[in-house]
Every structure is written in structure tokens, then in C-alpha cells.
Amino acid sequence: MVAHMPADSPGRTLSRASAPLVSVVIPMHNSRSHILETVNSVLNQSHENLEILAVDDASSDDTLDLLDKIDDPRLKIIPLDTNAGAGNARNKGIDAVSGEFLALLDSDDRWYPDKIEKQLRFMQSSGAKMCYTRYDLIDSEGSKIGSSGPLAASVTYEELLRHCIIRTSSLMVDLGALPKPVYFPLIRKRQDFVFFLRLLKVLGEARLLDEVTSSYRIHSGTVSSNKFKVIPFQWNVYRTQEQLPLAKSLQLMGGWFFNAGFVNARRVMQWLRSR
């Protein structure tokens, strides 16, 4: 049966083993459309030593009812009484992890069956403490519409400031390399970007496993999203979250807007070609 955990339930420390325990945090809010596909993509991983911490951010639909039908002790549900956003939900999951490695998965994305196995093998052989991968793009029905394309082999804090190339659902972190937990900021947008920056301040570098391991779902209404609406949130990252000097923030904003426009145009073209 599915285990329901209180939001403040602490994780436990496990010794390292040949098949390390991987904790997967999935924030959910009214996620009925894709949550079963998402969760099953984790349960069907070739690496079986894992736990799924599905944090429900006060859903009003039948998300929890759907998950209650899954009979797998690796799935643990953390219900929250008040909707407080994905960042808070992810933080509740991070507080409850038991594993040696942390992976994140959005509630409408999905993984390839060997994602965890390949990423663990790469991290253990290369010594990487923070790892991201390439990913493909899918539509609401799960059909492939494109890909992330090539990504840099590694990225540092300063490099990520200029262009965030890490996708949340591709990330894996060696928790043993962190002296204390790293959390998401409680902001409306770009909380994943700030989380990656916070990790890089501690770990120094993230490395690329140059393979497609996950699918990022793009909904029709967001394919050509207006980047002008994101400007204040990006500015908040530079000036408030990272407290960067004004001149550097302005320079970074210019580069971000150019890169974001290029990525957005590329996704639109991929979407159109796939129709």
C-alpha cells in the first residue's frame, strides 16, 4: 500500500551500498492528467532501490485517489494542507529524504527506464556530485516534438548565471557531498534556477551525462510563452536572490533575454515541424 507521511517527517540516514538508495521528489498540485505516467516512469526504473516522495500541494482534484491505487511501498505520499507552491512542496520532500542521492521530477514529466542507472554509473565513475542530462520535448499527449539539443559538458555558478541549461527533471545530486540540505526559495517563478545556483555555490560544478534520459512536457499554451512576463522574476534572481551588483545584473539580463528568445524560437519551430 502507499504510505502517507506527515509533512514534517524526518528522513533517515542509510549506509552506502552497492545499489545506493535514490530519493525522488515529485511536487503535485491538481496533477491527475499525467501523474500516473510520471510516477510509473520512476517505479519502472531499472535501478530499483529508490523511494518516491510525492508531495501533494493541497490538490482539489483526484490526484491522491489515483496514487492510492498504486501498490508499491517505494511510493510515499506527503499531503500538505495549504497550497504554497512547488518550491515549498519540493522542500518538504527534501526534508523527508532517506537516500544517498536526490533526483527531482516534475509531475507532468517522465523518465526513460534506465535514467537513474545511467546517471548513477556516470556520477560514480566520473566523481561528479551534481549531474544533469539532455532531454526530449513532448506534447500533452506524450508525442515527441523535439529535443534539448547539445548541452555544455559542465557548468559552474558563473556560467549558469548567464544561461540556465539544467532541466529540473534531469538533475541528480549526491547528498553526501552537501554539508547541509539545500532548499528551493519560496518565490513564484525561477525557484529551480535559484536552487541550481545554490547547489553550485557548494559543489562548484555540475557535469553533463550526454544522453537523453527524460522527457519535458510542453503544453500548447506555453510553447510561445511571452518572455517579457518573466523579466521581473529573472531580475529578482539576480538582484534579490543572488544580490548581484546592478551593472552585472543588467549585463546578465541582456544575455538571458537573447538566450531565452533563441530557445523559445527553437521550440516553436520544433513544435510546428512535429504537427
C-alpha positions as CSV (number, residue, x, y, z in Angstrom):
1,M,0.0,0.0,0.0
2,V,1.0,3.6,-0.4
3,A,2.5,5.1,2.7
4,H,1.2,8.6,3.8
5,M,3.8,10.6,5.7
6,P,3.3,13.8,7.7
7,A,4.9,16.9,6.1
8,D,7.5,17.2,8.9
9,S,8.5,13.5,8.9
10,P,12.4,13.4,9.0
11,G,14.3,11.2,6.7
12,R,16.7,8.5,8.0
13,T,20.4,8.1,7.2
14,L,21.4,4.9,5.4
15,S,24.9,3.5,4.9
16,R,26.2,3.4,1.3
17,A,25.6,0.2,-0.6
18,S,26.4,-1.3,-3.9
19,A,23.0,-0.2,-5.1
20,P,22.5,3.2,-3.4
21,L,19.1,4.4,-2.4
22,V,17.9,7.3,-4.7
23,S,15.2,9.6,-3.3
24,V,12.9,11.1,-6.0
25,V,10.9,14.2,-5.0
26,I,7.7,14.9,-7.1
27,P,5.7,18.0,-6.2
28,M,2.0,17.7,-7.2
29,H,-1.0,20.1,-7.5
30,N,-4.1,19.0,-9.4
31,S,-1.8,16.7,-11.4
32,R,-4.3,14.0,-12.4
33,S,-3.7,14.3,-16.1
34,H,-0.2,12.9,-16.1
35,I,0.7,11.8,-12.5
36,L,0.3,8.1,-13.1
37,E,2.6,8.2,-16.2
38,T,5.1,10.2,-14.2
39,V,5.2,8.0,-11.1
40,N,5.2,4.8,-13.1
41,S,8.2,6.1,-15.1
42,V,10.1,6.0,-11.7
43,L,8.7,2.8,-10.4
44,N,9.7,1.1,-13.7
45,Q,13.3,2.2,-13.5
46,S,16.0,-0.5,-14.0
47,H,17.5,0.8,-10.7
48,E,15.0,-0.5,-8.2
49,N,16.5,0.8,-4.9
50,L,14.5,4.0,-4.8
51,E,11.8,5.9,-2.9
52,I,9.3,8.3,-4.3
53,L,8.3,11.3,-2.1
54,A,5.2,12.6,-3.8
55,V,4.3,15.8,-2.1
56,D,0.7,16.9,-2.7
57,D,0.3,20.7,-2.6
58,A,-3.3,20.7,-1.4
59,S,-4.8,19.3,-4.7
60,S,-8.5,19.7,-5.2
61,D,-8.8,17.0,-7.8
62,D,-8.4,13.2,-7.5
63,T,-4.6,13.2,-7.7
64,L,-4.3,11.5,-4.4
65,D,-7.0,8.9,-5.2
66,L,-5.2,7.9,-8.3
67,L,-1.9,7.4,-6.4
68,D,-3.6,5.5,-3.6
69,K,-4.3,2.7,-6.1
70,I,-0.6,2.1,-6.6
71,D,0.5,-0.9,-4.5
72,D,4.3,-0.2,-4.1
73,P,5.9,0.5,-0.8
74,R,8.5,2.7,-2.5
75,L,5.8,5.3,-3.1
76,K,5.3,7.6,-0.1
77,I,2.8,10.5,-0.2
78,I,3.2,13.7,1.8
79,P,-0.1,15.6,1.8
80,L,0.0,19.4,2.6
81,D,-3.0,21.2,4.0
82,T,-2.3,24.5,2.3
83,N,-1.2,25.3,-1.3
84,A,2.1,27.1,-1.0
85,G,3.7,26.4,-4.4
86,A,6.1,24.0,-5.9
87,G,9.2,25.3,-4.1
88,N,7.7,24.7,-0.7
89,A,6.4,21.2,-1.8
90,R,9.9,20.3,-3.0
91,N,11.4,21.5,0.3
92,K,9.0,19.3,2.3
93,G,10.2,16.4,0.1
94,I,13.8,17.2,0.6
95,D,13.3,17.2,4.4
96,A,11.9,13.7,4.2
97,V,14.5,12.0,2.0
98,S,16.2,8.8,3.2
99,G,18.5,8.3,0.2
100,E,22.1,9.0,-0.7
101,F,21.2,10.6,-4.0
102,L,18.4,13.1,-4.7
103,A,16.6,13.3,-8.0
104,L,13.7,15.7,-8.9
105,L,10.8,15.1,-11.3
106,D,8.0,17.4,-12.2
107,S,4.5,15.9,-12.1
108,D,4.0,16.0,-15.8
109,D,7.4,15.0,-17.0
110,R,8.7,11.4,-17.3
111,W,11.9,9.4,-17.3
112,Y,13.4,6.8,-19.6
113,P,13.6,3.4,-17.8
114,D,17.4,3.5,-17.3
115,K,17.7,7.1,-16.3
116,I,18.7,6.5,-12.7
117,E,21.0,3.6,-13.5
118,K,22.9,5.5,-16.2
119,Q,23.2,8.7,-14.1
120,L,24.4,6.8,-11.0
121,R,27.0,5.0,-13.1
122,F,28.2,8.2,-14.6
123,M,28.5,10.0,-11.3
124,Q,30.3,7.2,-9.6
125,S,32.8,6.8,-12.4
126,S,33.4,10.5,-13.0
127,G,33.3,11.7,-9.4
128,A,30.5,14.2,-10.3
129,K,28.5,15.3,-7.3
130,M,25.8,17.1,-9.4
131,C,24.7,15.8,-12.8
132,Y,22.3,16.9,-15.5
133,T,21.4,15.3,-18.8
134,R,19.9,16.0,-22.2
135,Y,16.1,15.6,-22.6
136,D,13.5,15.5,-25.2
137,L,10.4,17.6,-25.6
138,I,6.9,16.0,-25.6
139,D,3.4,17.5,-26.0
140,S,0.4,17.0,-23.8
141,E,-0.4,13.6,-25.3
142,G,3.2,12.4,-24.9
143,S,4.3,12.6,-28.5
144,K,7.9,13.7,-29.1
145,I,8.1,17.2,-30.6
146,G,11.8,18.0,-30.3
147,S,14.9,17.8,-28.0
148,S,17.1,19.9,-25.8
149,G,19.9,19.7,-28.4
150,P,23.5,19.6,-27.3
151,L,24.4,21.0,-23.9
152,A,27.7,22.1,-22.3
153,A,29.8,19.3,-20.8
154,S,29.8,21.1,-17.5
155,V,28.6,24.2,-15.9
156,T,29.7,26.4,-13.0
157,Y,27.9,29.0,-10.9
158,E,29.1,31.9,-13.1
159,E,28.2,30.0,-16.3
160,L,24.7,29.1,-15.1
161,L,24.0,32.7,-14.2
162,R,24.3,33.5,-18.0
163,H,22.2,30.7,-19.2
164,C,20.3,28.0,-17.2
165,I,20.8,24.8,-19.2
166,I,19.8,22.4,-16.4
167,R,16.3,20.9,-16.6
168,T,14.8,20.1,-13.1
169,S,13.7,16.6,-14.1
170,S,17.1,15.6,-15.3
171,L,19.0,16.6,-12.2
172,M,20.7,14.2,-9.7
173,V,22.7,15.3,-6.7
174,D,25.0,13.3,-4.3
175,L,23.6,14.3,-0.9
176,G,26.8,13.1,0.8
177,A,28.6,15.9,-0.8
178,L,26.4,18.5,0.9
179,P,27.3,19.6,4.4
180,K,23.7,20.6,5.0
181,P,20.5,20.5,2.9
182,V,20.0,22.9,0.1
183,Y,16.4,24.3,-0.4
184,F,14.3,26.0,-3.0
185,P,13.5,29.6,-2.5
186,L,9.8,30.4,-1.8
187,I,9.3,32.6,-4.9
188,R,6.7,32.3,-7.6
189,K,8.9,31.7,-10.6
190,R,12.5,30.7,-11.3
191,Q,12.9,28.9,-8.0
192,D,14.5,26.0,-9.8
193,F,17.1,28.3,-11.2
194,V,18.0,29.7,-7.8
195,F,18.1,26.1,-6.4
196,F,20.7,25.1,-9.0
197,L,22.7,28.2,-8.2
198,R,22.7,27.4,-4.5
199,L,23.9,23.9,-5.2
200,L,26.7,25.1,-7.4
201,K,27.9,27.5,-4.7
202,V,28.6,24.4,-2.6
203,L,29.5,21.8,-5.2
204,G,31.4,24.1,-7.7
205,E,30.4,22.3,-10.8
206,A,27.7,20.2,-12.4
207,R,28.5,17.7,-15.2
208,L,26.6,16.5,-18.2
209,L,25.7,12.9,-18.8
210,D,25.5,13.4,-22.6
211,E,22.4,11.2,-23.1
212,V,18.6,11.8,-23.3
213,T,17.2,10.4,-20.0
214,S,13.9,12.3,-19.5
215,S,11.0,14.0,-21.3
216,Y,10.0,17.5,-20.6
217,R,6.3,18.1,-21.3
218,I,5.4,21.3,-23.1
219,H,1.7,22.3,-23.2
220,S,0.3,24.1,-26.3
221,G,-0.4,27.3,-24.4
222,T,3.2,27.6,-23.2
223,V,5.1,26.8,-26.5
224,S,5.4,30.5,-27.4
225,S,5.3,31.9,-23.8
226,N,5.9,35.6,-23.5
227,K,9.4,36.1,-22.1
228,F,8.6,39.7,-21.3
229,K,6.4,38.4,-18.4
230,V,9.4,36.6,-16.9
231,I,11.6,39.6,-16.9
232,P,10.8,40.8,-13.3
233,F,11.3,37.2,-12.0
234,Q,14.6,36.9,-13.7
235,W,15.6,40.3,-12.4
236,N,14.6,39.2,-8.9
237,V,17.0,36.2,-9.1
238,Y,20.0,38.5,-10.0
239,R,19.3,41.4,-7.7
240,T,17.3,40.0,-4.7
241,Q,18.2,36.2,-4.5
242,E,21.8,36.4,-5.6
243,Q,22.3,40.1,-4.6
244,L,24.5,40.8,-7.6
245,P,25.7,44.4,-8.5
246,L,23.5,46.5,-10.7
247,A,25.9,46.6,-13.6
248,K,26.4,42.8,-13.6
249,S,22.7,42.2,-13.3
250,L,22.0,44.4,-16.3
251,Q,24.6,42.6,-18.3
252,L,23.2,39.2,-17.3
253,M,19.7,40.3,-18.2
254,G,20.7,41.2,-21.7
255,G,22.4,37.8,-22.2
256,W,19.5,35.9,-20.7
257,F,16.9,37.7,-22.9
258,F,18.8,36.8,-26.0
259,N,19.3,33.1,-25.0
260,A,15.7,32.8,-23.8
261,G,14.4,34.2,-27.1
262,F,16.6,31.8,-29.1
263,V,15.4,28.8,-27.1
264,N,11.8,29.8,-27.4
265,A,12.0,30.3,-31.1
266,R,13.7,26.9,-31.5
267,R,10.9,25.2,-29.5
268,V,8.3,26.9,-31.6
269,M,10.0,25.6,-34.8
270,Q,10.2,22.1,-33.4
271,W,6.6,22.2,-32.4
272,L,5.5,23.3,-35.9
273,R,7.6,20.6,-37.6
274,S,6.1,17.9,-35.4
275,R,2.4,18.8,-36.2
